[in-house]
């Protein structure tokens, strides 16, 4: 059985979607899965032991109006045949890509269940689920309805959740690099300083308050930044005499997977790398502010979710993530470490 899965972006969404694919290989013998992803995020799925990753520079083609490249992509994908094509994204761009393949079963969400309802017109089978349902249930539901495993949905969901970490892999080179950076004599705590929106990031002031609370513990803190080096530097300079702390160098997605797999705890906002910690079955504390906890919470024995706004509605100017008291985060750290 050959399956194509389309989830082009964004990083956190790809990670959650991929987490629920691991069990498919266990349930269906001789199953081959090809995953189509935008080139910007392909690294998160490369070196997977379970799927073959196809990177598509779709955003670049569209942004540069490169119609020749788009037509070449169409001709290339048109030659591929699959038993199932599953659009796990539910946008016009993902539905458009899925329509290129040769298949009798193109599956996606129905028009009431996705952000861009027009995408549903491309699908031969349409899956209904409340758009506000949890992201974990949504991802499991579309796979369940598409492939009809010999389980009821709840059993399938539990199986998929337990199997989630198997899909992610990384190179030995990435592992070696990370081993040179982490603390060898302490428990390593990765602090994520940034997210896709400032409203999803815990502030410099609050992180410093958290680190000032940590005393007499064998913990080492790793600061991971993306663009805002000044934030990392301020935290480091302010706290270097109070805790063991390092600023991580800029690393690619291969090394990020190795990093998450090597630390004892990841703390950050509702963003891709905290999702990756959950997906790889690592301890995590996810801080929510402008996104609703009910929809995005990731459950696990060692996964804690804290929210600064119970009525969150995606407001970009909602910085309520900073209402979460550092003392609550410290309590969570003590619980999972």
C-alpha positions in Angstrom: 0.0 0.0 0.0 1.4 3.4 -1.1 0.4 6.5 0.8 1.2 10.2 0.1 0.7 12.6 2.9 0.7 16.4 2.3 1.5 18.7 5.2 3.6 21.5 3.8 3.9 23.9 6.8 4.2 25.1 9.5 6.9 23.5 11.7 4.8 22.7 14.8 1.9 21.5 12.7 4.1 19.2 10.7 5.5 17.7 13.9 2.1 17.0 15.3 0.8 15.5 12.1 3.9 13.3 11.7 3.6 12.1 15.3 0.4 10.2 14.3 1.8 8.5 11.3 4.2 6.2 13.2 1.5 3.7 14.0 0.4 3.4 10.4 3.5 1.5 9.6 2.9 -0.8 12.5 -0.8 -1.5 11.6 -0.4 -1.9 7.9 2.2 -4.4 6.6 4.2 -3.4 3.5 3.1 0.2 3.8 5.1 2.9 2.1 4.6 6.5 3.1 5.8 9.5 1.1 5.6 12.9 2.8 5.4 16.2 0.8 6.6 19.2 2.7 7.8 22.7 1.9 11.6 22.8 1.6 11.8 25.3 4.5 10.7 22.6 7.0 11.9 19.4 5.3 14.8 18.9 7.8 12.3 18.0 10.6 11.3 14.9 8.7 14.6 13.9 7.0 16.4 10.8 8.4 13.1 9.4 9.5 13.2 5.6 9.6 9.5 5.3 8.6 8.8 7.8 5.7 10.4 9.2 2.6 10.5 13.0 2.5 9.9 15.0 -0.6 10.8 18.7 -0.3 8.9 21.2 -2.4 10.0 24.8 -2.6 6.4 25.8 -3.1 6.5 29.1 -1.3 9.6 30.2 -3.3 7.9 29.3 -6.6 4.8 31.2 -5.7 6.6 34.2 -4.2 8.8 34.6 -7.3 5.9 33.8 -9.7 8.0 31.0 -11.2 5.3 29.5 -13.4 7.8 27.4 -15.3 9.0 25.7 -12.1 5.4 25.2 -11.0 4.5 23.5 -14.3 7.6 21.3 -14.0 6.5 20.3 -10.5 3.0 19.5 -11.8 4.5 17.2 -14.5 6.7 15.5 -12.0 4.0 14.8 -9.4 1.5 13.8 -12.1 3.5 10.7 -12.7 3.2 9.4 -9.1 0.6 6.9 -8.2 -0.7 6.2 -4.7 -3.4 4.1 -3.2 -4.2 7.0 -0.8 -3.4 10.7 -0.9 -4.1 12.4 2.5 -4.1 16.2 2.9 -3.5 16.7 6.6 -3.3 20.5 6.1 -6.6 21.5 4.6 -5.4 24.6 2.7 -5.9 25.4 -1.0 -2.1 25.0 -1.6 -2.0 21.6 -0.1 -5.2 20.5 -1.8 -3.8 21.8 -5.1 -0.6 19.8 -4.7 -2.6 16.7 -3.8 -4.8 17.0 -6.9 -1.7 16.4 -9.1 -1.2 12.7 -8.0 -2.7 9.7 -9.6 -5.1 8.2 -7.1 -8.7 7.2 -6.6 -8.7 8.1 -3.0 -7.8 11.7 -2.2 -8.9 12.4 1.4 -9.1 15.7 3.3 -11.4 17.6 5.7 -14.8 18.7 4.7 -15.6 22.4 4.2 -16.8 23.0 7.8 -13.7 21.4 9.3 -10.9 23.5 7.7 -9.6 27.0 7.6 -10.0 27.3 3.8 -13.3 25.6 2.9 -12.7 25.7 -0.9 -9.9 23.1 -0.4 -12.6 20.5 0.3 -13.8 20.6 -3.3 -10.6 18.8 -4.4 -11.2 15.7 -2.1 -13.0 12.5 -3.0 -13.5 11.6 0.6 -14.2 14.3 3.2 -13.7 14.0 6.9 -15.8 15.9 9.3 -14.5 17.1 12.7 -15.0 20.3 14.6 -12.3 22.8 13.5 -11.9 23.8 17.2 -11.3 20.2 18.3 -7.9 19.5 19.7 -5.1 19.3 17.2 -4.2 15.8 18.3 -7.7 14.4 17.7 -7.9 16.2 14.3 -4.7 14.6 13.1 -5.6 11.2 14.3 -9.2 11.4 12.9 -8.2 12.1 9.3 -5.8 9.2 9.3 -8.3 6.9 10.9 -11.1 7.8 8.5 -8.8 7.6 5.5 -7.3 4.2 6.2 -10.0 2.5 8.3 -7.7 0.4 10.6 -9.3 -2.6 12.4 -9.7 -0.6 15.6 -12.2 1.8 17.0 -11.1 5.4 17.0 -10.2 5.7 20.7 -7.9 2.6 20.5 -6.3 3.9 17.3 -5.8 7.3 19.0 -4.1 5.7 22.0 -2.0 3.5 19.8 -0.9 6.5 17.7 -0.1 8.6 20.7 2.1 5.9 22.2 4.0 5.3 18.9 4.5 8.9 18.2 8.3 9.2 18.7 9.3 6.6 16.2 9.0 8.8 13.1 11.8 11.3 14.0 15.4 10.6 13.3 18.7 12.6 13.1 22.3 12.0 12.0 25.2 10.9 14.1 27.0 14.1 13.2 24.1 16.1 14.8 24.3 13.9 18.0 28.1 14.5 18.2 27.7 18.2 17.9 25.1 18.4 20.6 27.1 16.3 23.0 29.8 18.9 22.8 27.4 21.7 23.8 25.3 20.3 26.6 26.2 20.0 30.3 27.7 16.6 31.1 27.3 16.7 34.9 23.9 18.3 35.2 20.3 17.9 34.0 19.9 19.9 30.9 17.0 22.3 30.6 16.4 23.9 27.1 14.8 27.3 27.3 13.2 28.4 24.0 13.5 32.2 23.8 11.4 32.8 20.7 8.4 31.7 18.7 6.7 32.6 15.4 5.0 35.5 17.3 6.3 37.6 20.1 2.9 37.0 21.9 4.0 33.3 22.1 7.3 34.0 23.8 7.9 34.3 27.5 9.5 37.7 28.1 13.1 38.3 29.1 12.1 39.7 32.4 10.0 36.6 33.3 12.8 34.2 32.3 15.2 36.1 34.4 12.8 35.9 37.3 12.5 32.1 36.8 16.2 31.6 36.8 16.6 33.7 39.9 14.3 31.2 41.7 16.6 28.3 40.9 19.0 27.6 43.7 21.1 24.6 44.8 20.0 22.4 42.0 22.1 20.4 39.6 20.4 21.9 36.6 22.1 23.5 33.5 20.2 25.9 31.3 20.6 26.1 27.5 19.3 29.2 25.8 18.1 28.6 22.3 17.4 31.7 20.2 16.5 32.1 16.5 17.0 35.8 15.7 17.0 37.7 19.0 20.6 37.2 20.2 20.3 40.3 22.4 17.6 38.6 24.5 19.8 35.5 24.9 22.8 37.7 25.9 20.8 39.8 28.4 19.5 36.6 30.1 23.0 35.1 30.1 24.7 38.1 31.5 22.1 38.7 34.2 22.0 35.1 35.4 25.5 33.6 34.8 26.5 34.0 38.4 23.3 32.4 39.7 22.9 29.3 37.5 24.9 27.1 35.1 23.9 28.6 31.7 25.0 28.6 28.1 23.8 30.2 24.9 23.4 27.6 22.2 24.9 28.3 18.7 22.6 28.5 15.8 21.8 25.0 14.6 19.8 23.4 11.9 16.7 21.2 12.3 18.8 18.0 12.3 20.8 19.2 15.3 17.6 20.6 16.9 16.1 17.0 16.9 19.4 15.7 18.5 19.3 18.5 21.0 15.7 17.9 22.1 16.4 14.1 22.4 19.5 14.9 24.5 18.0 17.3 27.1 16.0 16.4 30.2 13.4 19.2 29.8 12.2 21.7 27.2 10.4 24.9 28.3 8.9 27.4 25.8 5.8 28.9 24.2 3.3 27.2 22.0 5.8 26.6 19.2 7.4 23.9 17.0 10.2 22.8 19.3 8.0 22.4 22.4 5.8 20.3 20.1 8.9 18.3 19.1 9.7 17.6 22.7 6.2 16.1 23.2 6.5 14.2 19.9 9.8 12.7 21.0 8.4 11.8 24.4 10.7 14.3 26.2 9.6 16.2 29.3 8.2 19.6 28.4 6.5 22.7 29.9 4.5 24.6 27.3 3.4 28.1 28.0 0.2 29.4 26.4 -1.0 32.9 26.1 -2.8 34.0 23.0 -3.7 30.5 21.8 -6.4 28.4 23.5 -5.1 25.7 25.7 -8.1 23.4 25.1 -7.3 23.2 21.4 -3.5 23.0 21.5 -2.6 21.2 24.7 -0.4 18.2 24.3 -0.9 15.5 26.9 1.7 13.2 28.4 3.0 11.9 31.7 5.9 14.4 31.7 4.3 17.1 29.6 2.9 20.1 31.5 0.8 23.0 30.0 0.3 26.3 31.6 -1.9 29.1 30.3 -2.0 32.8 31.1 -5.4 33.3 29.4 -8.3 30.9 29.6 -10.2 33.0 27.0 -7.5 33.2 24.4 -8.6 33.8 20.9 -5.4 34.2 18.8 -5.0 37.9 19.4 -1.5 38.9 18.2 -1.5 41.7 20.8 -2.3 39.3 23.7 0.9 38.9 25.8 -0.9 37.1 28.6 1.8 34.3 28.4 3.6 36.6 30.8 0.8 36.3 33.4 2.2 32.8 34.1 4.1 33.1 37.3 7.7 31.8 37.3 7.0 30.0 40.5 4.4 27.8 38.7 7.0 26.9 36.1 9.5 26.0 38.8 6.9 23.7 40.4 6.5 22.0 37.1 10.2 21.6 36.7 10.5 20.0 40.1 7.7 17.6 39.2 9.2 16.3 36.0 12.9 16.3 36.7 
